[in-house]
């Protein structure tokens, strides 16, 4: 997504990775999902659902396991966002 003249423009792009690139991408996604599951366990067990607070508890651990800074922050934010949606849906009776 980018902004043109104050209007947000969404461009749909189809990725066509080579077989080697697809294998690396699949491996990366699997690794990040594994870390997201661990972050979720920590969030649940400590009742820590806010992004910044959850980041304090989990960021160093994820980085120590070789995940890049941007990817680690993205994993933590996605987990925090998932709990926010879950809480919102529960309040709405869904």
N, C-alpha and C positions, 0 to 999 in steps of 0.2 A: 504494500500500500504506500502511496506517496500523495503529496498534495500538489495540485495544479490550480493556480489562481484561487486558492482558498477552498477548493473542492477536493475531497478525498477521492482518489481513484484507486480501485482495486483491480489488479491485473492477475489473471489466472495463468499459471505457468505449469506445464507438464514436464516433470523431470524424466529424462531418459538416460539413466546411468548405464555404464557398461556393466557386464556381469561382475567384474572385480569391484567396481564402485558400489554396486548394489549389495554385495556381500559385506563390505565395510560399513555401509549405511545401516544394514540390518543389525550388524554386531553392535554398532554405536547405540542404536535405539534400544536394543535389548539391555545393554549396560546401563543406560540412563533410566530405563524403566525399573531395573533392579534397585538403583539408588533411590528412585522415587518411592518405591515400596518401603525401603528402610526409613526414609524421611517421614513417610506416612505413619509408620509404626511408632517412631519417636514422637511425632505430633500427637498421636492418639494416647500413648502411654503417659505423656507429660501434660496433656491438655493444652498444648501450645499450637495454636492455629493461625496466628497472625504472621505474615511474611517476615517482618523484621526480627521478631522474637524467635521464630523458627530458624531463621538464618543464623542467628547467634549460636543456636544449639547444634546445627548440623553442617554448616559450611566448611569448617576446618576438616571435619571427617571426610567429606566428599572430596575435597581438594587433595587430602592426603592419599586418597585412593587413585589419584591420577586423572581426575576429571578436571577439565579446564574451568577457569573462573566463570565465564559467561554461561557455560552449560550447567555448572553447579547452581548458579543463581536462578537459572530458568527452571531447573528441576524443583527447587525449593518453592518458587513462586507458583508453579503449577499445582503443587500439593496444597499450598495455602489457599489457592483459588478453588480447588476442588472441595475443600472443607467449607469454604464460604458458600458455595452453591448448595452443598448438602444441608447446611444449617438453614439457608434461605428456603429450600424446598420443604424441609421439615416444618418450619414455621407456617408455610402456606398450606400445609396438609397434603403435600404431594409425596 
